[in-house]
Amino acid sequence: MLAVSLLSGCTVKYSLSGASIPPDAKTFSVAYFPNNAPMVAPILSATLTDELTQRFASRTNLSQVTEGGDFAFEGEIIGYTSTTSSVASGDYALQNRLTITVKVKFTNAIDDKMSFNRNFSAYADYDSTKLLTEVEGALIAEIVEQLVTDIFMASASNW
């Protein structure tokens, strides 16, 4: 009987999204992620901030607060680069790669051992016959989706 009551005090809420949120966590906050990369895309900061907010709002039972949430996110975009990712035999580019790197400070007010301060990076390739400006919107959406998935799993999953 004592073992059952001890175990019940250490529960974790699981969801179909893969999240395991401590039951004492009630709120989350996402600060605006400014774009401090040498190369800047105007839509990137808002897209990343909004997508991270939406992910936690839609896939957890946490309520959003403006700051100081039990799960609190802040950070900045520190990298936005386009490089050649694939070269043909004639030394011309076949594919280019857009890479976005985000520095994230995650504070878990319920369990400080789960807090972190680390970089997340993701990329997408595009045809070298296209200008970055032609494909940038779709690439940003694709890359932000991967970044937000990685951040979500790192902060809301024990896996």
C-alpha positions as CSV (number, residue, x, y, z in Angstrom):
1,M,0.0,0.0,0.0
2,L,2.8,2.4,0.9
3,A,4.6,1.6,-2.4
4,V,1.4,2.4,-4.4
5,S,1.1,5.8,-2.7
6,L,4.8,6.5,-3.3
7,L,4.6,5.7,-6.9
8,S,1.5,7.8,-7.4
9,G,3.4,10.8,-6.3
10,C,5.8,10.5,-9.2
11,T,3.4,10.3,-12.1
12,V,4.0,11.8,-15.5
13,K,1.2,12.7,-17.9
14,Y,1.6,11.0,-21.3
15,S,-0.2,12.1,-24.4
16,L,-0.6,10.8,-28.0
17,S,1.8,13.5,-29.2
18,G,4.8,11.8,-27.5
19,A,4.9,14.4,-24.7
20,S,5.4,13.4,-21.1
21,I,4.6,16.5,-19.0
22,P,4.9,16.5,-15.2
23,P,1.4,16.7,-13.7
24,D,2.4,19.8,-11.7
25,A,3.1,21.7,-14.9
26,K,0.2,23.9,-15.8
27,T,1.5,26.7,-18.1
28,F,4.0,27.4,-20.9
29,S,5.4,30.6,-22.3
30,V,7.3,31.4,-25.5
31,A,9.2,34.6,-25.8
32,Y,9.8,36.1,-29.3
33,F,12.8,34.6,-31.0
34,P,14.7,37.5,-32.7
35,N,16.7,36.8,-35.8
36,N,20.3,37.6,-35.0
37,A,21.8,35.6,-37.8
38,P,24.1,37.4,-40.3
39,M,21.6,36.7,-43.0
40,V,18.0,37.5,-42.1
41,A,14.7,36.3,-43.5
42,P,11.9,38.7,-42.5
43,I,9.3,36.0,-41.8
44,L,11.5,33.6,-39.8
45,S,11.2,35.0,-36.3
46,A,7.4,35.2,-36.3
47,T,7.1,31.9,-38.0
48,L,9.3,30.1,-35.5
49,T,7.7,31.8,-32.4
50,D,4.2,31.1,-33.6
51,E,4.8,27.5,-34.6
52,L,6.4,26.7,-31.2
53,T,3.5,28.4,-29.4
54,Q,1.0,26.5,-31.5
55,R,2.7,23.2,-30.9
56,F,2.5,23.5,-27.2
57,A,-1.1,24.9,-27.3
58,S,-2.4,22.1,-29.5
59,R,-0.4,19.1,-28.2
60,T,-0.4,19.6,-24.5
61,N,-2.9,20.5,-21.8
62,L,-0.7,23.5,-20.7
63,S,-2.2,26.9,-20.7
64,Q,-0.2,29.7,-22.4
65,V,1.0,32.7,-20.3
66,T,2.9,35.7,-21.5
67,E,6.0,34.9,-19.5
68,G,7.3,32.7,-16.6
69,G,5.5,29.5,-17.6
70,D,6.2,26.2,-16.0
71,F,7.7,25.4,-19.4
72,A,9.4,28.6,-20.6
73,F,11.1,29.1,-23.9
74,E,13.4,31.9,-25.0
75,G,16.2,32.2,-27.5
76,E,17.3,33.6,-30.8
77,I,17.9,32.6,-34.4
78,I,21.7,32.5,-34.8
79,G,22.2,30.9,-38.2
80,Y,20.5,31.2,-41.6
81,T,22.8,30.0,-44.4
82,S,22.5,28.8,-47.9
83,T,25.3,26.6,-49.1
84,T,25.9,24.1,-51.9
85,S,25.0,20.6,-50.9
86,S,25.5,18.6,-54.1
87,V,27.9,19.2,-57.0
88,A,27.9,17.7,-60.5
89,S,31.0,16.4,-62.3
90,G,31.4,19.8,-64.0
91,D,31.8,21.5,-60.7
92,Y,28.4,23.2,-60.8
93,A,25.9,23.0,-58.0
94,L,23.0,20.6,-58.4
95,Q,21.4,21.3,-55.0
96,N,21.7,24.0,-52.4
97,R,20.9,23.7,-48.7
98,L,19.2,26.2,-46.5
99,T,20.2,25.6,-42.8
100,I,18.6,27.4,-39.8
101,T,20.1,27.3,-36.3
102,V,18.3,28.3,-33.2
103,K,19.7,28.8,-29.7
104,V,17.0,27.8,-27.2
105,K,16.9,28.3,-23.5
106,F,14.3,26.0,-22.0
107,T,13.4,26.4,-18.3
108,N,11.4,23.7,-16.7
109,A,10.2,25.3,-13.4
110,I,8.9,21.9,-12.2
111,D,12.1,19.9,-12.7
112,D,15.2,22.0,-13.2
113,K,17.2,19.0,-14.2
114,M,15.2,18.9,-17.5
115,S,16.1,22.6,-18.3
116,F,18.6,23.2,-21.1
117,N,20.4,25.8,-23.1
118,R,21.3,24.4,-26.5
119,N,21.3,24.9,-30.2
120,F,19.0,23.2,-32.7
121,S,19.7,23.1,-36.4
122,A,17.7,21.8,-39.4
123,Y,18.0,22.1,-43.1
124,A,16.2,21.6,-46.4
125,D,17.7,21.2,-49.9
126,Y,16.5,23.0,-53.0
127,D,17.3,22.9,-56.7
128,S,20.3,25.1,-57.6
129,T,18.4,26.5,-60.7
130,K,16.1,28.3,-58.3
131,L,16.9,31.5,-56.4
132,L,16.6,31.2,-52.6
133,T,14.0,34.0,-52.7
134,E,11.8,31.8,-55.0
135,V,11.7,28.9,-52.5
136,E,12.4,30.6,-49.2
137,G,8.8,30.6,-47.8
138,A,8.3,26.9,-48.4
139,L,11.7,26.0,-47.1
140,I,11.3,28.1,-43.9
141,A,8.0,26.3,-43.2
142,E,9.6,22.9,-43.7
143,I,12.7,23.7,-41.6
144,V,10.7,25.4,-38.8
145,E,8.5,22.3,-38.6
146,Q,11.5,20.1,-38.0
147,L,13.1,22.6,-35.5
148,V,9.8,22.8,-33.5
149,T,9.5,19.0,-33.5
150,D,13.0,18.7,-32.1
151,I,12.5,21.4,-29.5
152,F,9.2,19.9,-28.5
153,M,10.6,16.4,-28.1
154,A,13.7,17.7,-26.2
155,S,11.6,19.7,-23.7
156,A,8.3,17.6,-23.4
157,S,9.6,14.1,-23.7
158,N,11.8,11.9,-21.6
159,W,12.7,9.8,-24.6
